[in-house]
């Protein structure tokens, strides 16, 4: 029986979800300790972030979406 593949969301999609929750690129950058320019480049597929920034972005998205679900 083949194992189900877990799809890892591209970080540009993660950033779009965070922006959709109401944060600006500047807000995101502040929360994940990156520059706004870096967030913009990641969002536009022009930069691959470090694993650490990727994890921070996913955690931020999860927190934002869980708040929306409980609101």
C-alpha positions as CSV (number, residue, x, y, z in Angstrom):
1,X,0.0,0.0,0.0
2,X,1.6,3.3,-1.1
3,X,2.1,6.0,1.6
4,X,0.1,9.1,1.1
5,X,2.3,12.0,0.1
6,X,2.2,15.0,2.3
7,X,2.1,18.2,0.3
8,X,4.3,20.9,1.6
9,X,2.7,24.2,0.7
10,X,5.0,26.6,-1.1
11,X,5.9,29.6,1.0
12,X,4.5,32.1,-1.5
13,X,1.0,30.5,-0.8
14,X,1.7,30.6,3.0
15,X,2.5,34.3,2.7
16,X,-0.7,34.9,0.7
17,X,-2.7,33.3,3.4
18,X,-1.1,35.5,6.0
19,X,-1.7,38.6,4.0
20,X,-5.3,37.4,3.5
21,X,-5.7,37.3,7.3
22,X,-5.0,41.0,7.5
23,X,-1.2,41.4,8.0
24,X,1.0,43.4,5.6
25,X,4.3,42.3,4.3
26,X,5.9,44.7,6.9
27,X,3.9,43.1,9.7
28,X,4.9,39.6,8.5
29,X,8.6,40.7,8.3
30,X,8.5,42.0,11.8
31,X,7.0,38.9,13.2
32,X,9.4,36.4,11.5
33,X,12.5,38.7,11.9
34,X,13.1,39.2,8.2
35,X,13.1,42.3,6.0
36,X,10.0,43.4,4.1
37,X,12.0,43.1,0.9
38,X,12.8,39.5,1.7
39,X,9.1,38.7,2.3
40,X,8.2,40.3,-1.0
41,X,10.9,38.3,-2.8
42,X,9.7,35.1,-1.2
43,X,6.1,36.0,-2.0
44,X,7.0,36.5,-5.7
45,X,9.1,33.4,-6.0
46,X,12.3,35.2,-6.4
47,X,14.0,34.1,-3.1
48,X,14.1,30.8,-1.2
49,X,14.1,31.5,2.5
50,X,16.1,29.7,5.1
51,X,14.5,26.8,6.8
52,X,14.1,28.9,10.0
53,X,12.2,31.6,8.2
54,X,10.0,29.0,6.5
55,X,9.1,27.5,9.8
56,X,8.4,30.9,11.3
57,X,6.1,31.7,8.3
58,X,4.2,28.5,8.7
59,X,3.8,28.9,12.4
60,X,2.6,32.5,11.9
61,X,0.1,31.4,9.3
62,X,-1.2,28.6,11.6
63,X,-1.7,31.1,14.5
64,X,-3.5,33.6,12.2
65,X,-5.8,30.9,10.8
66,X,-6.6,29.4,14.2
67,X,-7.6,32.8,15.5
68,X,-9.9,33.3,12.5
69,X,-11.5,29.9,13.1
70,X,-12.2,30.7,16.8
71,X,-13.4,34.3,16.1
